[in-house]
């Protein structure tokens, strides 16, 4: 997209900051972030930063004034924290998302919301399509499902242009910290020469999607005519955690041993996206294979 005024909530975060980078050269970009986990240093100078909570209506109003599109990426992304503190995560992930949708109504702005594979819980089919049943297994998943459904209903009820993108397992540069996902954990362990910790037997599978592919899906969602819809965003292929551990030791040349621990309570066994709807409707095509995505993380390119 070009020559638009856009707001990226959570623009200092992992996915948000990559999206900002893609938007900034051709658009007027605003970021609303409290930098609780995001980082200001990832933002280009041309971006207008509003520092504040996503749940603060005044900050949101200021950040959203006159925008054409809102990309809503501000969230508490930790599934385990949502289990420990469901109300706290609900405030940020659901209550604040409703504020964003309401603000978008005020501005008549399109909204692209970050939904998640977590809406499916234990998928009843593989690969899982958007019409599969949704039975989230965590407060986080419940919150994402509610946002996803609100987005759809705001399109019907108020004629708002909304799109929900259901991300599978995102990875890429700048993903870090305790809730960051298995790829960044394994890479850190491999680099430090520490044991690579597989939880359970390692036969569980995930659909790992590179953040640059997620960014392109967002740009496509910003212009599609097919609004009021949710789209799976993954690659369509699954990798076991065992295979992942081997790919990472190979790519890093690490001599870290691979060890097994207890599996995570409630862990999803298999997760993989049917992306035919996003392909057909958004023109979405993932470009980064897991091998090349990991290689570029290792090389720092
Ligand atoms: C991902 C998302 C989560 C939610 C969920 C939906 C991330 C970081 N999280 O959770 O937000 O959308 O999907 O289903 O993308 N593992 C190990 N060793 C480790 C760390 C993890 O074996 O040191 C295993 C873990 O037990 C799991 C798999 O790797 O089986 C993936 O774990 P994760 O935390 O990266 O992501 P996931 O799928 O639980």
Boltz pocket constraint, residues with backbone or C-beta under 6 A from the ligand:
constraints:
  - pocket:
      binder: B
      contacts: [[A, 77], [A, 79], [A, 116], [A, 117], [A, 118], [A, 119], [A, 121], [A, 167], [A, 168], [A, 169], [A, 170], [A, 179], [A, 180], [A, 181], [A, 182], [A, 183], [A, 185], [A, 186], [A, 197], [A, 198], [A, 199], [A, 200], [A, 204], [A, 206], [A, 241], [A, 263], [A, 264], [A, 267], [A, 268], [A, 271]]
      max_distance: 6.0
